[in-house]
Amino acid sequence: MTDNGAVIRGLITAEDPSVIGNAFQSVQNITITRKGFGPRKGYKLVGSNDNAGTTGINSLFTYKLSNAPTSAIKAEILIRAHTTWLEYLNEDGGTNGEWHTLVSGLTSNKRFGFAPFNTTQLATQSNRLFFGNGVENYSEWNGATTVLNGALAGAEATITVDDTTLFTATGSLLINGTTVTYTGKTGTTFTGCAGTPAAADNDGVAQLPDTTTYSGQPKMNNMLTAFSRVWGFGGNGSVHGNRLFYSRAGTVSGTGTAPDPTDFTAAAAIEAPGFRDFPEGGAQINAITQQDDKIVVWKENVINTYTFDYTQSTAKFDLLGTVLQGGDVGCGALGAVTEAISRFYYVSKRGGLKVLSREEGSQLSRPLQITERILPTIEDFDFSDAVIYYDQVNNLILVACASDDDIDNDTVICYDIRRDAITLFKNVAAKSFAAYKGKSYFGHAITAKTYRLFDGLTDNGSVINASAKTQSYTFGDVGSPKALDSFYIEGYIKSGKKLNIRFDFDDNVQSYKQITLTGDTTKDYIYEINPNTFGEFEFGSYPFGGDPEDFSDLYVLRVIIRFQNTKAYNAAVTFWSSGPGESWFIKNFGFGPAPASQLRKNVLWI
């Protein structure tokens, strides 16, 4: 409502998130918050390609070390898989970081699973990461990385680095994909080196993973660490597609056997390893998660729980339960389950995004189909290769999928849990996600590139085409035309950027009207002040988690648009922008309608 009463009905306020969440016919590349909406943030390329891959990034994973005794040790390591390589990110290399080889010569284009199994001791096995792709051997890495302190000409016997604390006393290194052996180390050098390549200052150095010792163990590409065991299955249609493996847990007694994530030899004892087949409910297991004291086994048409009865004194007694069973009630894509705020969000093959919710006061669970309200939009989408991710900072569930069944993932369905709002992010072709140092990253579905999400106002330099079309407003009277006097809008806009507004009348029967607003201080509707946005946006003091410099030229926008002799039964508004770096945010808008005489040609007399 304006001060002079020009806007008398149809105003969308900022107070009720359910109102603004249901106020759109369609949205693309828009972020909706409790206080309004505007274009989503973009993404930026991270790291130069160490290996020129020919496939997309199949897996992203962040390994968090259990200790980081010096500032030179990297406490988090971002790992990715593509084509025939497993790589890690060296943030100190190049101008934007560099990806370095961790494992090479892999079977091409296979997804990886990862299982951290850290202990508290600062020793050789204090940090243990197990991984596999369902084809190659079950493998182990201690997560030790550092960078060169000075360039290498090649063939040096002593290599100087920033820190060697987490590396083994003797062993093998990887420098730019080249294996180097060493026979000793000091705090900052490796000695007795052989095979040293030429390399630049700050190039990455990593401990060589062990890819051979555990060749006889199950080959798994989906893994979970829970109850002092590694749980896993092979999910690429292998012979183990319906078989869940688990490693030795160890005994409770301090003098007993310690947990062993490398022992999968089945036995009857309580702490012993083993396996369990799940033949019902689909062609293969698609995901495993932990809930309370149970392992949840997700298939396309069934969700099972699996646990042990430890009342038996000498042997395991396993218990199988069914949470849900029926067509498409379960997870329909490999690994497409994530946990957020004590709920499981997952992807079904035909229904899109679902959440497994317990009924209040009951242990019964039911699947709620979140994307049901946009089924006409996504009914032809392909979720068979979908991936899901929970962005904890922004409280968003992201589902990457394909808008057609004959293309790679090209769209992200974004669900804001707090707002109960759904939007589509186009031109975000993701096949994997990971959180790294508090930021969200995705691996491209087609090219061997990795990007940081919600960073900047472009998609790595490309324009973000953002649009939001409101519902069709009848102003409380469906059967009568209205004289539309005015339209009011207030919000923010970046200096020099444009916001396009289109008005469609009577379900597009009438000719539309269109106007472009510019963040130019010569315009009377622009107020040349940097607004105090603290409290206006959920994602921080600036819109959508933006950096202060991104919004230093954000000006207040407040304008009344007048219509000339416009009568309509209903009206809808589309807000959009298609230029580079466009940034705007709509707080409030509304029409100023008034009753108009009936159109006689629409009146039937009997």
C-alpha positions in Angstrom: 0.0 0.0 0.0 1.4 3.4 -1.0 1.0 6.4 1.2 -1.6 7.9 -1.1 -3.6 4.7 -1.4 -2.9 4.2 -5.1 -2.4 0.5 -4.5 -5.5 -0.8 -2.8 -5.6 -4.6 -3.5 -3.3 -7.4 -4.5 -0.2 -6.3 -2.6 2.2 -9.1 -1.8 3.7 -8.4 1.6 7.0 -9.7 3.0 5.5 -11.3 6.1 3.9 -14.6 5.0 6.4 -16.9 3.2 3.5 -19.2 2.0 2.0 -16.3 0.1 5.1 -15.2 -1.8 6.0 -18.9 -2.3 2.8 -19.6 -4.1 2.7 -16.3 -6.0 4.3 -17.6 -9.2 3.3 -19.4 -12.3 6.9 -20.1 -13.3 10.4 -19.1 -12.1 13.8 -19.6 -13.6 17.1 -18.8 -11.9 15.4 -17.0 -9.1 16.0 -17.2 -5.4 13.0 -16.7 -3.1 13.5 -15.6 0.5 11.2 -14.6 3.3 11.4 -11.0 2.2 11.2 -11.2 -1.6 12.9 -12.6 -4.6 15.6 -11.8 -7.2 18.1 -13.4 -9.5 20.2 -16.3 -8.1 23.9 -15.9 -7.6 26.2 -17.4 -10.2 29.1 -19.8 -10.1 32.9 -19.5 -10.7 35.4 -22.0 -12.1 37.7 -23.5 -9.4 41.1 -24.8 -10.4 42.9 -25.3 -13.7 42.6 -28.8 -15.2 45.6 -31.0 -14.4 44.2 -33.7 -16.7 42.2 -32.9 -19.8 39.2 -35.1 -19.2 36.6 -36.1 -21.7 33.8 -36.7 -19.3 32.0 -34.8 -16.6 32.9 -34.8 -12.9 31.3 -38.0 -11.6 32.1 -37.5 -8.0 33.0 -34.7 -5.6 34.0 -35.3 -2.0 35.6 -33.3 0.8 37.9 -35.3 3.2 38.2 -33.7 6.6 41.3 -34.7 8.5 41.0 -35.5 12.2 44.0 -33.3 13.1 45.8 -30.4 11.6 48.8 -29.7 13.9 50.3 -26.8 11.9 48.9 -24.1 9.8 50.7 -25.5 6.8 48.6 -28.7 6.9 45.4 -28.7 4.8 42.5 -29.8 7.2 40.1 -30.2 4.3 40.8 -31.7 0.9 38.5 -31.5 -2.1 38.6 -34.6 -4.3 37.0 -35.2 -7.6 36.7 -38.1 -10.1 36.4 -37.9 -13.9 37.4 -39.9 -17.0 40.2 -42.1 -15.7 41.5 -39.9 -12.9 41.0 -39.2 -9.2 42.3 -35.7 -8.4 42.6 -33.3 -5.4 42.6 -29.5 -5.3 45.8 -27.6 -4.5 44.5 -24.1 -3.7 48.0 -22.7 -3.6 48.8 -23.6 -7.2 48.3 -21.2 -10.1 46.0 -18.2 -9.9 42.8 -20.2 -9.1 44.2 -23.4 -7.7 45.2 -26.5 -9.6 43.9 -30.1 -9.7 46.6 -32.7 -9.2 46.4 -36.4 -9.9 45.8 -38.7 -7.0 45.1 -42.0 -8.9 45.3 -42.5 -12.6 44.6 -45.3 -15.1 41.1 -46.0 -13.7 38.1 -47.5 -15.6 36.6 -44.5 -17.3 33.6 -42.6 -16.1 32.8 -44.5 -12.9 31.3 -42.9 -9.8 33.3 -43.1 -6.6 32.2 -43.8 -3.0 34.2 -42.5 0.0 34.4 -43.6 3.7 36.5 -41.6 6.2 37.7 -43.7 9.1 39.7 -41.3 11.2 41.2 -42.1 14.6 42.4 -39.7 17.3 46.1 -40.6 17.3 48.6 -38.6 15.3 50.2 -41.6 13.7 50.4 -43.3 10.3 46.9 -44.5 10.4 45.2 -41.6 12.2 43.7 -40.3 9.0 42.3 -43.0 6.8 40.1 -42.5 3.8 38.7 -45.5 1.9 37.4 -45.2 -1.6 36.3 -47.2 -4.6 34.4 -47.0 -7.9 32.9 -50.5 -8.0 35.5 -51.7 -10.5 38.9 -50.9 -9.2 40.3 -52.2 -5.8 39.0 -50.9 -2.5 41.8 -48.3 -1.7 43.1 -46.3 1.1 44.7 -42.8 1.5 46.0 -41.0 4.6 45.1 -37.5 3.2 48.6 -36.1 3.5 49.2 -33.2 1.2 51.6 -30.2 1.1 53.2 -27.9 -1.5 56.7 -27.4 -2.8 58.8 -24.7 -1.2 60.8 -23.8 -4.3 60.8 -25.0 -7.9 62.3 -28.4 -8.9 64.6 -28.8 -11.9 64.2 -32.6 -11.8 66.2 -35.5 -10.3 66.7 -33.9 -6.9 67.4 -36.3 -4.0 66.0 -33.8 -1.4 62.7 -32.1 -1.9 61.8 -29.1 0.3 58.1 -28.6 1.1 56.0 -26.7 3.6 55.3 -29.5 6.0 55.7 -33.3 6.2 54.0 -34.1 9.5 51.2 -36.4 8.2 53.4 -38.2 5.7 54.7 -41.7 6.4 58.4 -42.0 7.5 59.2 -43.6 4.1 57.1 -44.2 1.1 56.0 -42.7 -2.2 54.8 -39.2 -3.2 52.9 -37.8 -6.1 54.2 -34.6 -7.7 52.2 -33.5 -10.7 51.1 -37.0 -11.3 54.6 -38.4 -11.1 55.5 -41.0 -8.5 58.5 -40.2 -6.4 59.9 -42.6 -3.7 61.7 -41.3 -0.6 63.6 -43.0 2.2 63.4 -40.4 5.0 62.0 -37.0 6.0 62.5 -34.0 8.2 59.9 -31.5 9.2 60.1 -29.8 5.8 62.1 -32.1 3.5 61.9 -35.5 1.9 65.2 -37.2 1.6 66.6 -40.1 -0.5 64.2 -39.2 -3.3 64.1 -41.0 -6.6 62.2 -40.1 -9.8 61.8 -36.4 -9.0 60.2 -34.4 -11.9 60.6 -30.8 -12.8 57.9 -28.8 -11.0 57.0 -25.2 -10.0 57.0 -23.6 -6.6 53.7 -24.3 -4.8 52.9 -27.4 -6.9 51.1 -30.0 -4.9 52.7 -32.9 -3.2 50.6 -35.8 -1.9 51.1 -39.2 -0.3 50.6 -42.0 -2.9 47.3 -43.8 -2.1 47.4 -47.6 -1.5 45.4 -49.1 -4.4 46.7 -52.7 -4.3 46.8 -54.1 -0.8 43.0 -54.7 -0.5 42.4 -56.2 -4.0 40.5 -59.1 -2.4 38.0 -56.9 -0.6 34.6 -56.0 -2.1 34.6 -53.5 -4.9 32.2 -50.8 -3.8 31.3 -47.4 -5.1 28.8 -46.3 -2.4 30.1 -46.3 1.2 29.1 -45.2 4.7 31.0 -45.0 8.0 28.7 -45.9 10.9 28.9 -48.0 14.1 32.7 -48.3 13.8 32.3 -50.1 10.5 32.5 -49.3 6.8 29.3 -50.2 5.0 29.1 -50.3 1.2 27.8 -51.8 -2.0 28.6 -51.7 -5.7 26.0 -49.7 -7.6 27.0 -49.8 -11.3 25.0 -52.9 -12.1 27.8 -55.1 -10.8 27.3 -58.6 -9.2 27.2 -56.9 -5.8 24.4 -54.5 -6.7 22.0 -56.0 -4.1 24.6 -57.0 -1.5 25.5 -54.8 1.4 28.9 -55.4 2.9 30.2 -54.3 6.3 33.6 -54.4 7.9 34.8 -55.6 11.3 33.6 -53.4 14.2 35.9 -54.5 17.0 34.9 -55.3 20.5 33.9 -53.0 23.3 36.7 -54.2 25.6 39.9 -52.2 25.6 41.9 -55.4 25.3 39.8 -56.7 22.4 40.2 -56.5 18.7 40.1 -52.9 17.3 37.8 -52.0 14.4 39.3 -52.9 11.1 37.8 -51.1 8.0 39.9 -53.4 5.7 38.4 -56.7 7.0 35.3 -57.9 5.2 35.7 -61.7 5.8 32.3 -62.8 7.0 32.1 -64.5 10.4 29.5 -65.0 13.1 31.0 -63.1 16.1 29.2 -60.0 17.2 32.0 -57.7 16.0 32.8 -59.7 12.8 32.4 -58.5 9.2 29.7 -59.8 6.9 27.1 -59.1 4.2 23.4 -59.1 3.6 21.5 -59.5 0.4 18.5 -57.3 -0.4 16.8 -58.9 -3.4 13.4 -57.2 -3.0 12.2 -53.8 -4.2 14.3 -53.1 -7.3 17.3 -54.1 -9.4 19.9 -52.8 -7.0 20.5 -50.9 -3.8 20.7 -47.2 -4.6 21.8 -45.6 -1.3 22.5 -46.3 2.3 22.2 -43.9 5.3 22.2 -44.1 9.1 19.2 -43.4 11.2 19.4 -43.8 14.9 20.7 -47.3 15.6 19.9 -48.6 12.1 21.3 -48.6 8.6 18.6 -47.6 6.1 18.8 -49.4 2.8 17.2 -47.5 -0.1 15.9 -49.1 -3.3 13.5 -47.9 -5.9 10.4 -49.6 -4.5 11.3 -50.3 -0.9 13.1 -48.6 2.0 14.5 -51.2 4.6 16.2 -50.9 7.9 19.0 -53.1 9.0 20.5 -53.6 12.4 21.9 -56.3 14.8 20.4 -57.7 17.9 23.3 -57.5 20.4 21.5 -59.4 23.1 23.1 -62.5 21.7 26.3 -63.1 23.6 28.5 -64.7 21.0 27.0 -64.2 17.5 25.3 -61.5 15.4 21.6 -61.8 14.9 20.5 -59.4 12.2 17.1 -57.7 12.0 15.5 -56.4 8.9 12.6 -53.9 8.9 10.5 -52.3 6.2 9.9 -48.6 6.4 7.9 -48.3 3.1 7.2 -50.6 0.2 5.4 -49.9 -3.1 5.9 -48.4 -6.5 8.4 -45.5 -6.6 8.3 -44.9 -2.8 12.1 -45.3 -2.6 15.2 -43.8 -4.0 15.5 -44.1 -7.8 19.0 -42.8 -8.5 22.4 -43.9 -7.3 23.3 -42.2 -4.0 20.4 -39.7 -4.3 19.6 -39.3 -0.6 20.7 -36.6 1.8 19.9 -35.7 5.4 18.8 -32.3 6.5 17.3 -31.2 9.8 16.7 -34.8 10.9 14.9 -35.7 7.7 15.8 -37.6 4.7 15.4 -35.9 1.3 15.7 -38.1 -1.7 15.0 -38.5 -5.4 12.4 -40.9 -6.8 12.6 -42.0 -10.4 9.2 -40.6 -11.4 8.2 -38.2 -8.7 11.2 -36.0 -8.3 12.1 -34.7 -4.8 10.6 -36.4 -1.8 11.1 -36.2 2.0 10.7 -39.1 4.4 8.8 -37.7 7.3 7.6 -39.4 10.5 4.0 -38.8 11.5 3.7 -36.8 14.7 3.4 -39.1 17.8 4.1 -42.2 15.7 7.0 -44.2 14.4 5.3 -44.5 11.1 7.0 -42.8 8.1 5.5 -41.5 4.9 7.0 -40.1 1.8 5.9 -36.5 1.0 6.3 -35.5 -2.6 7.7 -32.0 -2.5 7.8 -31.4 -6.2 4.2 -32.4 -6.8 3.1 -28.8 -7.1 5.3 -28.4 -10.2 4.7 -31.8 -11.8 3.5 -30.2 -15.1 6.9 -28.6 -15.4 9.0 -31.6 -14.5 6.8 -34.5 -15.8 9.3 -35.1 -18.7 12.4 -34.6 -16.6 14.8 -37.6 -16.3 15.9 -38.4 -12.7 17.7 -41.6 -13.5 21.1 -39.9 -13.1 20.0 -37.3 -10.6 22.2 -36.2 -7.6 21.1 -34.5 -4.4 22.8 -32.1 -2.0 22.0 -30.2 1.1 23.5 -26.7 1.2 23.7 -26.1 5.0 24.6 -22.4 4.8 21.6 -21.4 2.8 19.3 -24.3 4.0 18.6 -25.5 0.4 18.1 -28.9 -1.1 19.5 -29.0 -4.6 18.6 -31.8 -7.1 20.5 -31.9 -10.3 18.6 -33.7 -13.1 18.0 -33.6 -16.9 15.1 -31.7 -18.5 14.9 -34.5 -21.1 15.7 -38.1 -21.1 18.2 -38.0 -24.0 20.5 -35.3 -22.5 22.8 -34.9 -19.5 21.9 -33.2 -16.3 21.1 -29.5 -17.2 18.8 -28.3 -14.5 18.9 -28.0 -10.7 15.6 -28.0 -8.7 16.2 -25.8 -5.7 14.0 -26.3 -2.6 14.2 -23.8 0.2 13.3 -25.7 3.3 12.5 -22.7 5.5 10.4 -21.0 2.8 8.9 -24.1 1.3 9.7 -22.5 -2.0 10.8 -24.3 -5.2 12.7 -22.7 -8.1 14.5 -24.0 -11.1 18.2 -23.2 -11.7 18.9 -23.4 -15.4 22.4 -23.7 -16.9 23.7 -25.5 -13.8 24.7 -28.8 -15.4 25.7 -30.7 -12.3 26.6 -34.3 -11.7 28.1 -34.1 -8.3 28.1 -31.7 -5.3 30.3 -31.1 -2.2 30.7 -28.7 0.6 34.3 -27.4 1.0 35.4 -24.8 3.6 31.8 -23.6 4.1 31.1 -23.1 0.4 29.1 -25.3 -2.1 30.7 -26.8 -5.2 29.5 -28.8 -8.1 31.1 -30.9 -10.8 30.0 -30.3 -14.3 27.9 -33.0 -16.0 29.7 -32.8 -19.4 33.0 -31.2 -19.0 35.9 -31.9 -16.6 35.4 -28.6 -14.6 34.4 -27.8 -11.1 32.6 -24.6 -10.0 31.9 -22.8 -6.7 28.2 -22.1 -6.3 26.6 -18.8 -5.3 29.6 -16.8 -6.2 29.3 -13.7 -8.3 26.6 -12.4 -10.6 27.4 -14.5 -13.7 27.7 -18.1 -14.5 31.5 -18.1 -14.9 31.1 -15.0 -17.1 27.9 -16.1 -18.9 24.6 -14.2 -18.4 22.1 -15.5 -15.9 18.7 -15.4 -17.6 16.4 -14.9 -14.6 12.6 -14.6 -14.7 9.6 -14.9 -12.4 6.0 -14.8 -13.6 3.4 -14.2 -10.9 0.1 -16.0 -10.6 -2.8 -14.5 -12.5 -4.6 -12.0 -10.2 -8.4 -11.5 -10.3 -8.4 -9.2 -7.2 -11.1 -11.2 -5.5 -13.7 -11.0 -8.4 -13.3 -13.6 -11.1 -16.3 -12.6 -13.3 -15.9 -8.9 -13.5 -13.4 -6.7 -15.4 -11.4 -4.2 -13.5 -9.9 -0.9 -14.4 -6.2 -1.2 -13.7 -5.0 2.1 -12.6 -1.4 1.5 -11.3 1.3 -1.0 -10.3 3.6 -0.4 -7.4 7.0 -1.9 -6.9 9.8 -1.5 -4.3 13.1 -3.2 -3.8 16.7 -2.8 -4.8 18.7 -2.7 -8.0 22.4 -2.5 -8.8 23.7 0.7 -10.3 23.4 0.8 -14.1 21.6 -2.6 -14.3 18.2 -3.3 -15.8 14.9 -4.9 -14.7 12.3 -5.7 -17.3 8.6 -5.9 -16.3 5.9 -7.3 -18.5 2.1 -7.2 -17.8 -0.1 -9.8 -19.4 -3.9 -9.2 -19.3 -6.8 -11.7 -19.5 -4.6 -14.8 -19.8 -2.7 -13.2 -22.7 -5.9 -12.4 -24.7 -5.2 -8.7 -24.5 -1.9 -7.1 -25.8 0.7 -7.0 -23.1 2.5 -3.9 -21.8 6.2 -3.8 -21.0 8.6 -1.5 -19.3 12.3 -1.5 -18.4 13.6 0.0 -15.1 17.3 1.0 -14.9 19.4 1.4 -11.8 20.4 4.9 -13.0 20.5 7.7 -10.4 19.1 10.1 -13.0 15.8 8.3 -12.7 13.4 9.7 -10.1 12.5 6.3 -8.9 16.1 5.4 -7.9 17.4 6.6 -4.6 21.1 6.9 -4.5 21.8 5.4 -1.1 23.3 2.1 -0.2 20.5 0.4 1.7 21.1 -1.1 5.2 20.1 -4.6 4.2 20.9 -6.2 7.6 17.9 -8.3 8.5 16.4 -8.0 5.1 18.0 -11.2 3.7 18.3 -14.6 5.2 21.6 -15.3 3.5 23.5 -12.6 5.5 23.8 -8.9 5.5 23.8 -8.8 1.7 21.4 -10.5 -0.7 22.0 -14.2 -1.4 25.2 -14.5 0.6 26.9 -11.9 -1.7 30.2 -10.3 -0.9 30.0 -6.6 0.1 31.7 -5.5 -3.1 29.1 -7.3 -5.1 26.4 -5.0 -3.7 28.2 -1.8 -2.9 26.1 -0.1 -5.7 22.8 -1.5 -4.7 20.2 1.4 -4.7 16.7 1.6 -3.4 14.0 1.2 -6.1 10.5 2.6 -5.5 8.1 3.4 -8.4 4.5 3.6 -9.3 3.7 2.6 -12.9 0.4 4.0 -14.3 -1.7 2.2 -16.9 -3.7 4.2 -19.5 -7.3 3.0 -20.1 -6.6 -0.7 -19.2 -9.4 -2.9 -18.3 -9.0 -6.6 -17.6 -10.5 -9.6 -15.8 -7.1 -10.6 -14.6 -3.4 -9.7 -14.8 0.0 -11.3 -14.3 3.4 -9.8 -14.1 6.8 -11.2 -15.3 10.0 -9.8 -13.9 13.1 -10.7 -15.8 16.7 -9.7 -16.7 19.0 -11.0 -19.4 22.1 -8.8 -19.2 25.5 -9.5 -17.7 25.8 -9.1 -13.9 22.1 -8.0 -13.4 21.2 -7.7 -9.8 17.9 -6.7 -8.3 15.6 -7.7 -5.5 11.8 -7.2 -5.2 10.4 -6.6 -1.7 6.8 -5.6 -2.5 4.6 -5.2 -5.5 0.9 -4.8 -6.2 -1.8 -3.6 -8.5 -4.2 -0.7 -8.0 -7.5 -2.1 -9.5 -11.0 -0.5 -9.4 -14.4 -1.9 -10.4 -15.3 -1.4 -14.1 -18.5 -1.8 -16.1 -19.2 -5.2 -17.5 -18.4 -5.9 -21.1 -21.8 -6.3 -22.7 -20.6 -8.8 -25.3 -19.8 -11.2 -22.5 -23.4 -11.1 -21.0 -25.9 -13.7 -22.1 -29.6 -12.8 -21.5 -32.2 -15.6 -21.1 
